[in-house]
């Protein structure tokens, strides 16, 4: 398991200008998380690349402490459309 | 990852147009995320090969390095990594998946 604060810290450190970040503990056990991330770092990247960037920011947390991570990633532009 | 494992994974991907590395089998998924992708592929009417990573620890670990992707399931179409559960589901919901599945090998 891992605390939301640690996930947030890693994501904000690993990605440039995270303008929006919502972490949801899906099961109440702190090991199944959902992360909604809006970052300028995602500009011009495809979905696979965007998710790889988040995984990379989380590093070894993905190899045990985080059992499952549902990801929603947006560039600021695509997030604006989504909110539209 | 050992070369033999990389070659084995490459061989599986090369010899199947659509292949899903998953936990369990398409008839008996043992993880909700794997089950979701199986269901999406079924609705898309796509034939696909399933590879149960729970039966092969080397592939289970190796596939994560192979695509630089730390989670399972992983879907490959015509030799190319398409994504995990979230991406495949999103593509299905946006109607993008059929085009990927029906595309001819380039």
Backbone of each chain as ProteinMPNN parsed JSONL, in Angstrom:
{"seq_chain_A": "XXXXXXXXXXXXXXXXXXXXXXXXXXXXXXXXXXXXXXXXXXXXXXXXXXXXXXXXXXXXXXXXXXXXXXXXXXXXXXXXXXXX", "coords_chain_A": {"N_chain_A": [[0.827, -1.197, 0.0], [0.283, 2.347, -0.393], [0.601, 5.79, 0.453], [-1.596, 8.506, -0.452], [-0.348, 10.973, -0.513], [2.304, 10.395, -1.101], [2.117, 9.346, -3.688], [1.159, 11.614, -4.991], [3.292, 13.395, -4.629], [5.345, 12.109, -6.09], [4.27, 12.107, -8.674], [3.956, 14.836, -9.204], [6.579, 15.608, -9.083], [7.721, 14.163, -11.131], [6.5, 14.949, -13.485], [6.008, 17.727, -15.653], [4.506, 20.82, -14.727], [1.878, 19.991, -13.512], [-1.422, 20.493, -13.62], [-3.749, 19.61, -12.657], [-4.797, 17.149, -10.468], [-6.138, 14.222, -9.383], [-6.491, 11.831, -6.994], [-7.781, 8.689, -6.336], [-8.694, 6.356, -3.983], [-9.557, 3.291, -4.715], [-10.463, 1.031, -3.43], [-10.263, 1.387, -0.759], [-8.082, 0.344, 0.413], [-5.673, 1.357, -0.133], [-4.047, 0.363, -2.146], [-5.142, -0.022, -4.588], [-5.485, 2.227, -6.941], [-6.865, 5.167, -8.504], [-5.827, 7.525, -10.838], [-6.192, 10.76, -11.943], [-4.722, 12.807, -14.177], [-3.594, 15.921, -15.231], [-1.355, 17.399, -17.322], [1.186, 19.494, -18.694], [3.234, 18.076, -19.722], [2.169, 16.068, -21.213], [1.521, 17.018, -23.661], [1.241, 16.524, -27.092], [1.876, 13.852, -26.881], [1.132, 10.364, -27.302], [-1.442, 8.151, -25.957], [-0.28, 5.838, -24.87], [2.335, 6.689, -24.414], [1.848, 8.745, -22.585], [0.803, 7.356, -20.371], [3.009, 5.758, -19.823], [4.771, 7.69, -18.926], [3.662, 8.44, -16.484], [3.83, 6.009, -15.097], [6.563, 5.79, -15.057], [7.255, 7.97, -13.465], [6.32, 7.071, -11.068], [7.876, 4.912, -10.619], [9.482, 2.421, -8.719], [7.33, 2.024, -7.115], [5.317, 0.951, -8.596], [5.924, -1.669, -8.726], [4.928, -3.255, -6.7], [3.94, -1.926, -4.153], [1.821, -0.416, -5.262], [-0.841, -1.999, -6.377], [-2.732, -1.874, -8.369], [-3.472, 0.495, -10.869], [-5.549, 2.737, -12.157], [-5.614, 4.817, -14.925], [-6.149, 8.158, -15.987], [-5.278, 10.352, -18.297], [-4.497, 13.644, -19.363], [-3.639, 16.25, -21.603], [-3.356, 19.812, -21.047], [-4.916, 21.026, -22.989], [-6.587, 18.955, -24.049], [-7.898, 18.361, -21.749], [-9.36, 20.685, -21.274], [-11.188, 20.504, -23.37], [-12.504, 18.206, -22.627], [-13.728, 19.03, -20.281], [-15.299, 20.969, -21.354]], "CA_chain_A": [[0.0, 0.0, 0.0], [1.024, 3.599, -0.468], [-0.245, 6.938, 0.795], [-1.899, 9.425, -1.556], [0.648, 12.049, -0.523], [3.516, 9.945, -1.79], [1.798, 9.286, -5.112], [1.067, 12.982, -5.495], [4.645, 13.934, -4.654], [6.085, 11.502, -7.202], [3.7, 12.537, -9.953], [4.27, 16.257, -9.407], [8.015, 15.72, -9.297], [8.111, 13.51, -12.384], [5.847, 15.53, -14.664], [6.034, 19.193, -15.599], [3.261, 21.588, -14.625], [0.635, 19.244, -13.281], [-2.408, 21.518, -13.261], [-4.91, 18.97, -12.066], [-4.436, 15.798, -10.044], [-7.109, 13.641, -8.466], [-6.168, 10.456, -6.65], [-8.902, 8.024, -5.69], [-8.44, 5.03, -3.429], [-10.737, 2.597, -5.239], [-10.915, -0.09, -2.597], [-10.072, 1.708, 0.647], [-6.947, -0.426, 0.928], [-4.47, 2.114, -0.515], [-3.202, -0.294, -3.145], [-5.828, 0.09, -5.882], [-5.675, 3.662, -7.085], [-7.144, 5.803, -9.788], [-5.196, 8.841, -10.921], [-6.525, 11.635, -13.061], [-3.584, 13.716, -14.232], [-3.505, 16.875, -16.338], [0.002, 17.951, -17.302], [1.748, 19.978, -19.959], [4.171, 17.059, -20.213], [1.451, 15.147, -22.104], [1.318, 17.66, -24.968], [1.835, 15.858, -28.246], [2.187, 12.442, -26.624], [-0.039, 9.493, -27.401], [-1.888, 7.64, -24.656], [0.702, 4.904, -24.32], [3.459, 7.487, -23.896], [1.378, 9.465, -21.393], [0.73, 6.425, -19.24], [4.38, 5.354, -19.494], [5.387, 8.778, -18.164], [3.173, 8.354, -15.102], [4.441, 4.813, -14.509], [7.967, 6.086, -14.844], [7.329, 8.878, -12.311], [6.041, 6.296, -9.855], [9.031, 4.023, -10.455], [9.372, 1.105, -8.074], [6.017, 1.876, -6.445], [4.467, 0.125, -9.457], [6.361, -3.064, -8.664], [4.515, -3.905, -5.466], [3.046, -1.147, -3.287], [0.604, -0.115, -6.018], [-1.237, -3.234, -7.033], [-3.469, -1.53, -9.59], [-3.569, 1.937, -11.063], [-6.342, 3.154, -13.319], [-5.079, 6.125, -15.305], [-6.792, 9.063, -16.936], [-4.277, 11.393, -18.523], [-4.911, 14.678, -20.315], [-2.899, 17.497, -21.756], [-4.265, 20.903, -20.661], [-5.849, 21.281, -24.092], [-7.611, 17.91, -24.121], [-8.675, 18.474, -20.514], [-10.299, 21.784, -21.494], [-12.259, 19.968, -24.222], [-13.224, 17.233, -21.803], [-14.553, 19.798, -19.356], [-16.143, 21.747, -22.269]], "C_chain_A": [[0.862, 1.249, 0.0], [0.071, 4.762, -0.185], [-0.444, 7.843, -0.417], [-0.833, 10.52, -1.666], [1.905, 11.643, -1.29], [3.289, 9.859, -3.299], [1.799, 10.688, -5.713], [2.459, 13.597, -5.653], [5.434, 13.422, -5.868], [5.585, 12.029, -8.545], [4.057, 13.997, -10.231], [5.769, 16.461, -9.671], [8.414, 15.216, -10.689], [7.552, 14.159, -13.636], [5.813, 17.056, -14.54], [4.63, 19.779, -15.532], [1.996, 20.736, -14.573], [-0.412, 20.241, -12.779], [-3.615, 20.922, -12.545], [-4.517, 17.543, -11.705], [-5.469, 15.309, -9.033], [-6.741, 12.18, -8.235], [-7.347, 9.847, -5.891], [-8.484, 6.626, -5.244], [-9.676, 4.181, -3.737], [-11.304, 1.563, -4.279], [-10.816, 0.204, -1.103], [-8.896, 0.985, 1.263], [-5.607, 0.187, 0.519], [-3.54, 1.36, -1.455], [-3.861, -0.378, -4.527], [-6.216, 1.55, -6.068], [-6.179, 4.038, -8.465], [-6.49, 7.177, -9.752], [-5.679, 9.563, -12.165], [-5.456, 12.723, -13.077], [-3.688, 14.62, -15.458], [-2.132, 17.529, -16.252], [0.421, 18.424, -18.684], [2.696, 18.953, -20.561], [3.501, 16.123, -21.224], [1.201, 15.734, -23.491], [2.001, 16.865, -26.074], [2.219, 14.407, -28.034], [0.934, 11.607, -26.827], [-0.333, 8.88, -26.025], [-0.878, 6.691, -24.022], [1.85, 5.685, -23.692], [3.065, 8.219, -22.608], [1.345, 8.546, -20.173], [2.129, 5.972, -18.816], [5.072, 6.425, -18.65], [4.937, 8.753, -16.705], [3.804, 7.148, -14.403], [5.896, 5.095, -14.141], [8.161, 7.005, -13.633], [7.137, 8.102, -11.004], [7.115, 5.249, -9.575], [8.703, 2.727, -9.75], [8.052, 0.932, -7.306], [5.098, 0.964, -7.251], [4.788, -1.357, -9.322], [5.956, -3.756, -7.366], [3.506, -3.095, -4.674], [1.731, -0.764, -3.978], [0.22, -1.368, -6.794], [-1.951, -2.952, -8.355], [-3.609, -0.024, -9.666], [-4.354, 2.211, -12.344], [-5.925, 4.581, -13.654], [-5.988, 6.866, -16.262], [-5.831, 10.226, -17.117], [-4.753, 12.366, -19.595], [-3.832, 15.753, -20.41], [-3.867, 18.618, -21.371], [-5.329, 21.163, -21.736], [-6.964, 20.239, -24.141], [-8.472, 17.923, -22.863], [-9.739, 19.568, -20.657], [-11.48, 21.32, -22.343], [-13.148, 19.027, -23.43], [-14.201, 17.941, -20.866], [-15.659, 20.549, -20.085], [-17.493, 21.936, -21.698]], "O_chain_A": [[2.04, 1.201, 0.355], [-1.107, 4.719, -0.539], [0.419, 7.935, -1.291], [-0.466, 10.938, -2.764], [2.488, 12.439, -2.026], [4.149, 10.245, -4.09], [2.355, 10.925, -6.786], [2.766, 14.23, -6.663], [6.093, 14.188, -6.571], [6.372, 12.355, -9.433], [4.415, 14.353, -11.354], [6.164, 17.376, -10.393], [9.312, 15.759, -11.332], [8.072, 13.946, -14.731], [5.613, 17.597, -13.453], [3.701, 19.304, -16.186], [1.163, 20.768, -15.48], [-0.309, 20.764, -11.669], [-4.396, 21.633, -11.914], [-3.971, 16.815, -12.533], [-5.65, 15.903, -7.97], [-6.689, 11.39, -9.177], [-7.842, 10.427, -4.925], [-7.986, 5.826, -6.036], [-10.716, 4.335, -3.096], [-12.496, 1.259, -4.319], [-11.225, -0.611, -0.275], [-8.718, 0.999, 2.481], [-4.547, -0.378, 0.783], [-2.358, 1.692, -1.548], [-3.22, -0.757, -5.507], [-7.15, 2.046, -5.438], [-5.955, 3.334, -9.45], [-6.588, 7.9, -8.761], [-5.588, 9.054, -13.282], [-5.303, 13.469, -12.109], [-3.85, 14.143, -16.581], [-1.785, 18.137, -15.239], [0.059, 17.834, -19.701], [2.936, 18.957, -21.768], [4.186, 15.46, -22.003], [0.728, 15.038, -24.389], [3.194, 16.572, -25.997], [2.823, 13.792, -28.912], [-0.18, 12.062, -26.566], [0.419, 9.065, -25.069], [-0.643, 6.724, -22.814], [2.285, 5.383, -22.581], [3.851, 8.301, -21.664], [1.8, 8.912, -19.09], [2.412, 5.819, -17.627], [5.864, 6.106, -17.764], [5.73, 9.013, -15.8], [4.257, 7.249, -13.263], [6.385, 4.702, -13.082], [9.112, 6.84, -12.869], [7.721, 8.44, -9.974], [7.25, 4.762, -8.452], [7.77, 2.018, -10.127], [7.706, -0.177, -6.899], [4.224, 0.294, -6.701], [4.009, -2.206, -9.756], [6.579, -4.742, -6.973], [2.354, -3.504, -4.526], [0.666, -0.784, -3.36], [0.89, -1.742, -7.757], [-1.798, -3.689, -9.329], [-3.835, 0.647, -8.658], [-3.886, 1.952, -13.452], [-5.886, 5.447, -12.78], [-6.525, 6.297, -17.212], [-5.602, 10.998, -16.186], [-5.336, 11.964, -20.602], [-3.201, 16.11, -19.416], [-5.079, 18.402, -21.367], [-6.48, 21.477, -21.43], [-8.14, 20.585, -24.258], [-9.641, 17.539, -22.904], [-10.876, 19.4, -20.216], [-12.626, 21.687, -22.082], [-14.374, 19.049, -23.546], [-15.341, 17.51, -20.686], [-16.761, 20.749, -19.574], [-18.345, 22.567, -22.324]]}, "seq_chain_B": "XXXXXXXXXXXXXXXXXXXXXXXXXXXXXXXXXXXXXXXXXXXXXXXXXXXXXXXXXXXXXXXXXXXXXXXXXXXXXXXXXXXXXXXXXXXXXXXXXXXXXXXXXX", "coords_chain_B": {"N_chain_B": [[16.044, -8.836, -18.524], [16.2, -12.107, -19.903], [17.591, -13.077, -23.065], [16.358, -15.271, -24.234], [13.797, -15.217, -23.205], [12.864, -12.77, -24.161], [12.913, -13.363, -26.875], [11.025, -15.371, -26.962], [8.689, -13.999, -26.268], [8.61, -12.14, -28.366], [8.255, -13.936, -30.46], [5.688, -14.958, -29.941], [4.16, -12.667, -30.3], [4.708, -12.054, -32.934], [3.564, -14.203, -34.259], [0.883, -14.089, -33.92], [-1.966, -12.273, -34.841], [-3.627, -10.774, -33.155], [-3.03, -10.517, -29.843], [-3.358, -11.174, -26.404], [-1.796, -10.605, -23.451], [-2.405, -11.806, -20.341], [-3.938, -12.218, -17.047], [-4.926, -15.305, -16.171], [-7.226, -17.069, -18.358], [-8.896, -16.48, -21.549], [-11.322, -17.672, -21.276], [-11.516, -17.939, -18.589], [-10.829, -15.509, -16.903], [-8.598, -14.207, -14.435], [-8.456, -11.815, -13.176], [-9.786, -8.622, -12.742], [-9.147, -6.553, -14.532], [-7.999, -7.841, -16.699], [-10.221, -9.323, -17.429], [-11.911, -7.301, -18.308], [-10.687, -6.424, -20.699], [-10.842, -8.747, -22.226], [-13.619, -8.899, -22.507], [-14.146, -6.573, -23.972], [-12.775, -7.15, -26.36], [-14.235, -9.301, -27.188], [-16.746, -8.161, -27.649], [-16.028, -6.627, -29.764], [-15.835, -8.491, -31.628], [-13.496, -9.721, -32.245], [-11.093, -12.16, -33.072], [-8.722, -13.616, -30.92], [-5.52, -14.418, -29.494], [-4.883, -15.74, -26.327], [-2.578, -15.293, -23.653], [-1.628, -16.737, -20.792], [-0.204, -15.266, -18.174], [0.101, -16.063, -15.595], [0.79, -18.651, -15.653], [3.329, -18.629, -16.475], [6.003, -17.407, -15.117], [8.309, -16.15, -16.093], [7.579, -14.913, -18.474], [5.62, -13.305, -17.427], [7.088, -11.435, -15.906], [8.873, -10.598, -17.881], [7.333, -9.437, -19.926], [6.649, -7.01, -18.944], [8.958, -5.512, -19.04], [9.388, -5.664, -21.713], [7.557, -3.987, -23.08], [8.013, -1.732, -21.73], [6.147, -1.304, -19.715], [4.401, -1.495, -16.825], [2.271, -3.095, -16.05], [-0.279, -5.661, -16.27], [-3.246, -6.552, -17.882], [-1.841, -6.704, -21.281], [-2.241, -5.636, -24.568], [-1.529, -6.637, -27.859], [-1.42, -5.849, -31.275], [-0.933, -6.897, -34.521], [1.817, -7.026, -34.017], [2.309, -4.721, -32.604], [2.319, -2.839, -29.615], [-0.658, -2.031, -28.07], [-1.966, -1.194, -25.739], [-2.926, -1.088, -22.211], [-5.524, -2.053, -19.906], [-7.039, 0.387, -19.383], [-6.524, 2.03, -21.642], [-7.333, 0.406, -23.802], [-10.035, 0.096, -23.221], [-10.873, 2.748, -23.34], [-10.375, 3.299, -26.036], [-12.187, 1.584, -27.191], [-14.598, 2.684, -26.267], [-14.536, 5.109, -27.562], [-14.794, 4.32, -30.101], [-12.56, 3.68, -31.554], [-11.24, 1.34, -31.591], [-11.98, -0.75, -33.331], [-10.911, -0.03, -35.815], [-8.192, -0.296, -35.37], [-8.027, -3.017, -34.796], [-8.873, -4.172, -37.168], [-7.123, -3.308, -39.012], [-4.76, -3.819, -41.593], [-1.661, -5.588, -41.612], [1.126, -3.517, -41.469]], "CA_chain_B": [[15.336, -9.982, -19.102], [17.068, -12.959, -20.72], [17.286, -13.047, -24.496], [15.434, -16.352, -24.6], [12.441, -14.776, -22.851], [12.511, -11.733, -25.134], [12.627, -14.027, -28.155], [9.769, -16.107, -26.83], [7.62, -13.001, -26.326], [8.569, -11.638, -29.745], [7.696, -15.006, -31.281], [4.242, -15.008, -29.697], [3.566, -11.462, -30.888], [4.852, -12.142, -34.393], [2.785, -15.274, -34.873], [-0.549, -13.881, -33.679], [-2.391, -10.916, -35.222], [-4.121, -10.102, -31.951], [-2.657, -11.346, -28.703], [-3.549, -10.531, -25.106], [-1.114, -11.152, -22.278], [-3.41, -11.575, -19.301], [-3.961, -13.116, -15.897], [-5.992, -16.256, -16.451], [-7.458, -17.32, -19.774], [-10.062, -15.729, -22.034], [-12.524, -18.329, -20.769], [-11.536, -17.824, -17.138], [-9.906, -14.455, -16.461], [-8.415, -14.219, -12.976], [-8.211, -10.451, -12.743], [-10.847, -7.792, -13.314], [-8.652, -5.761, -15.657], [-7.895, -8.778, -17.818], [-11.593, -9.667, -17.826], [-12.452, -6.171, -19.055], [-10.146, -6.413, -22.061], [-11.443, -9.905, -22.9], [-14.994, -8.535, -22.837], [-14.082, -5.575, -25.043], [-12.381, -7.836, -27.6], [-15.371, -10.137, -27.565], [-17.76, -7.268, -28.236], [-15.516, -6.158, -31.049], [-15.881, -9.63, -32.531], [-12.133, -10.025, -32.679], [-10.407, -13.372, -32.647], [-7.436, -13.265, -30.329], [-4.791, -15.419, -28.734], [-4.612, -15.341, -24.949], [-1.383, -15.854, -23.014], [-1.823, -16.653, -19.341], [1.111, -15.01, -17.558], [0.167, -16.729, -14.291], [1.394, -19.968, -15.868], [4.711, -18.459, -16.905], [6.58, -16.293, -14.37], [9.312, -15.428, -16.886], [6.843, -14.023, -19.385], [4.929, -12.327, -16.581], [8.043, -10.366, -15.616], [9.507, -10.129, -19.117], [6.446, -8.611, -20.75], [6.645, -5.657, -18.378], [10.138, -4.835, -19.585], [9.289, -5.694, -23.173], [6.835, -2.81, -23.567], [8.199, -0.664, -20.752], [4.773, -1.151, -19.229], [4.537, -2.312, -15.609], [1.049, -3.792, -15.639], [-0.926, -6.67, -17.111], [-3.065, -7.065, -19.248], [-1.246, -5.955, -22.387], [-2.774, -6.062, -25.865], [-0.684, -6.398, -29.036], [-2.087, -6.095, -32.556], [0.045, -6.861, -35.615], [3.172, -6.797, -33.525], [2.461, -3.427, -31.955], [1.658, -2.692, -28.319], [-1.801, -1.113, -28.171], [-2.197, -0.59, -24.43], [-3.475, -1.909, -21.146], [-6.975, -2.028, -19.734], [-7.63, 1.727, -19.51], [-6.41, 2.523, -23.022], [-8.163, -0.418, -24.682], [-11.435, 0.426, -22.949], [-11.129, 4.09, -23.861], [-10.43, 3.202, -27.498], [-13.463, 0.939, -27.52], [-15.685, 3.637, -26.019], [-14.453, 6.171, -28.571], [-14.978, 3.72, -31.418], [-11.287, 3.647, -32.284], [-10.587, 0.032, -31.492], [-12.25, -1.571, -34.511], [-9.965, 0.325, -36.876], [-6.899, -0.884, -35.021], [-8.124, -4.474, -34.874], [-9.107, -4.635, -38.532], [-6.062, -2.796, -39.89], [-3.842, -4.831, -42.128], [-0.292, -5.433, -41.157], [1.801, -2.517, -42.308]], "C_chain_B": [[16.293, -10.795, -19.98], [16.618, -12.928, -22.17], [16.252, -14.091, -24.89], [13.988, -15.951, -24.3], [11.963, -13.716, -23.845], [12.13, -12.358, -26.475], [11.302, -14.771, -28.107], [8.586, -15.143, -26.952], [7.478, -12.475, -27.761], [7.919, -12.66, -30.678], [6.185, -15.087, -31.158], [3.557, -13.841, -30.409], [3.608, -11.52, -32.418], [3.889, -13.152, -35.009], [1.288, -15.164, -34.592], [-0.932, -12.43, -34.009], [-2.836, -10.121, -34.004], [-3.804, -11.012, -30.764], [-2.752, -10.545, -27.405], [-2.773, -11.289, -24.034], [-1.964, -10.798, -21.069], [-3.209, -12.524, -18.127], [-5.181, -14.016, -16.037], [-6.109, -16.467, -17.949], [-8.688, -16.547, -20.227], [-11.368, -16.368, -21.542], [-12.644, -18.22, -19.253], [-10.511, -16.79, -16.68], [-9.803, -14.459, -14.935], [-8.055, -12.842, -12.432], [-9.237, -9.578, -13.46], [-10.404, -7.005, -14.538], [-8.508, -6.634, -16.908], [-9.281, -9.125, -18.348], [-12.206, -8.554, -18.674], [-11.97, -6.179, -20.506], [-10.708, -7.591, -22.867], [-12.851, -9.546, -23.375], [-15.039, -7.532, -23.998], [-13.741, -6.246, -26.376], [-13.527, -8.703, -28.11], [-16.451, -9.294, -28.244], [-17.322, -6.745, -29.589], [-15.511, -7.28, -32.08], [-14.511, -10.068, -33.007], [-11.664, -11.38, -32.161], [-9.104, -12.954, -31.997], [-6.837, -14.439, -29.568], [-4.6, -14.9, -27.31], [-3.342, -16.019, -24.444], [-1.524, -15.636, -21.508], [-0.471, -16.482, -18.638], [1.242, -15.688, -16.192], [0.809, -18.108, -14.417], [2.853, -19.855, -16.258], [5.338, -17.218, -16.26], [7.585, -15.477, -15.189], [8.644, -14.464, -17.855], [6.131, -12.94, -18.584], [5.836, -11.148, -16.258], [8.569, -9.733, -16.899], [8.639, -9.178, -19.911], [6.396, -7.174, -20.23], [7.826, -4.847, -18.902], [10.006, -4.672, -21.09], [8.658, -4.412, -23.715], [7.084, -1.597, -22.683], [6.848, -0.287, -20.144], [4.622, -2.051, -18.012], [3.312, -3.123, -15.221], [0.552, -4.762, -16.7], [-2.42, -6.503, -16.887], [-2.334, -6.112, -20.207], [-1.757, -6.53, -23.706], [-1.815, -5.672, -26.991], [-1.472, -6.736, -30.297], [-1.066, -5.889, -33.668], [1.418, -6.431, -35.109], [3.365, -5.516, -32.742], [1.686, -3.387, -30.632], [0.558, -1.637, -28.424], [-2.075, -0.433, -26.831], [-2.661, -1.606, -23.41], [-4.975, -1.686, -21.042], [-7.596, -0.651, -19.995], [-7.662, 2.199, -20.961], [-7.325, 1.737, -23.955], [-9.648, -0.082, -24.477], [-11.796, 1.804, -23.517], [-11.244, 4.074, -25.386], [-11.75, 2.577, -27.939], [-14.611, 1.94, -27.37], [-15.705, 4.754, -27.056], [-14.605, 5.635, -29.989], [-13.697, 3.628, -32.236], [-10.701, 2.242, -32.399], [-10.777, -0.824, -32.748], [-11.245, -1.312, -35.623], [-8.603, -0.303, -36.617], [-6.927, -2.394, -35.227], [-8.243, -4.961, -36.312], [-8.023, -4.172, -39.49], [-5.168, -3.933, -40.364], [-2.44, -4.531, -41.628], [0.434, -4.457, -42.064], [3.28, -2.84, -42.421]], "O_chain_B": [[17.101, -10.225, -20.714], [15.434, -12.774, -22.47], [15.395, -13.858, -25.743], [13.071, -16.3, -25.044], [10.824, -13.75, -24.31], [11.166, -11.946, -27.121], [10.553, -14.798, -29.083], [7.61, -15.427, -27.645], [6.373, -12.379, -28.294], [7.141, -12.307, -31.564], [5.483, -15.264, -32.154], [2.511, -14.008, -31.038], [2.674, -11.094, -33.098], [3.448, -12.981, -36.145], [0.514, -16.04, -34.978], [-0.309, -11.486, -33.523], [-2.475, -8.956, -33.836], [-4.27, -12.15, -30.706], [-2.293, -9.406, -27.318], [-3.051, -12.453, -23.748], [-2.214, -9.622, -20.802], [-2.44, -13.483, -18.19], [-6.319, -13.549, -16.024], [-5.219, -16.097, -18.715], [-9.437, -16.021, -19.404], [-12.387, -15.691, -21.408], [-13.729, -18.384, -18.695], [-9.461, -17.139, -16.141], [-10.789, -14.685, -14.234], [-7.435, -12.715, -11.376], [-9.516, -9.777, -14.642], [-11.182, -6.808, -15.472], [-8.846, -6.222, -18.017], [-9.493, -9.211, -19.557], [-12.928, -8.821, -19.635], [-12.757, -5.965, -21.429], [-11.013, -7.446, -24.051], [-13.228, -9.853, -24.506], [-15.878, -7.643, -24.892], [-14.352, -5.942, -27.401], [-13.751, -8.815, -29.315], [-16.993, -9.674, -29.282], [-18.149, -6.457, -30.454], [-15.221, -7.056, -33.255], [-14.381, -10.71, -34.05], [-11.815, -11.703, -30.983], [-8.446, -12.029, -32.474], [-7.541, -15.319, -29.073], [-4.202, -13.752, -27.113], [-3.07, -17.174, -24.77], [-1.536, -14.505, -21.024], [0.305, -17.431, -18.523], [2.351, -15.868, -15.688], [1.306, -18.668, -13.44], [3.548, -20.866, -16.363], [5.221, -16.112, -16.789], [7.702, -14.265, -15.007], [9.096, -13.333, -18.03], [6.051, -11.791, -19.018], [5.409, -9.995, -16.326], [8.698, -8.513, -17.004], [9.138, -8.221, -20.505], [6.132, -6.24, -20.987], [7.706, -3.652, -19.172], [10.449, -3.679, -21.666], [9.149, -3.825, -24.679], [6.45, -0.556, -22.857], [6.474, 0.883, -20.074], [4.708, -3.271, -18.151], [3.307, -3.773, -14.176], [0.926, -4.681, -17.87], [-2.823, -6.32, -15.739], [-2.229, -4.908, -19.974], [-1.715, -7.74, -23.933], [-1.352, -4.534, -27.066], [-2.114, -7.784, -30.374], [-0.419, -4.845, -33.75], [2.083, -5.583, -35.705], [4.466, -5.245, -32.262], [0.547, -3.846, -30.551], [0.81, -0.498, -28.816], [-2.379, 0.759, -26.786], [-2.776, -2.8, -23.687], [-5.61, -1.192, -21.973], [-8.568, -0.539, -20.742], [-8.677, 2.696, -21.448], [-8.011, 2.319, -24.797], [-10.412, 0.01, -25.438], [-12.867, 1.999, -24.091], [-12.1, 4.749, -25.958], [-12.348, 2.99, -28.933], [-15.483, 2.032, -28.234], [-16.767, 5.282, -27.387], [-14.554, 6.392, -30.959], [-13.74, 3.514, -33.461], [-9.795, 1.991, -33.193], [-9.863, -1.53, -33.175], [-10.783, -2.238, -36.289], [-7.943, -0.783, -37.539], [-5.984, -2.979, -35.759], [-7.765, -6.047, -36.639], [-7.996, -4.589, -40.648], [-4.87, -4.872, -39.626], [-2.093, -3.402, -41.279], [0.362, -4.564, -43.288], [4.021, -2.116, -43.086]]}, "name": "protein", "num_of_chains": 2, "seq": "XXXXXXXXXXXXXXXXXXXXXXXXXXXXXXXXXXXXXXXXXXXXXXXXXXXXXXXXXXXXXXXXXXXXXXXXXXXXXXXXXXXXXXXXXXXXXXXXXXXXXXXXXXXXXXXXXXXXXXXXXXXXXXXXXXXXXXXXXXXXXXXXXXXXXXXXXXXXXXXXXXXXXXXXXXXXXXXXXXXXXXXXXXXXXX"}
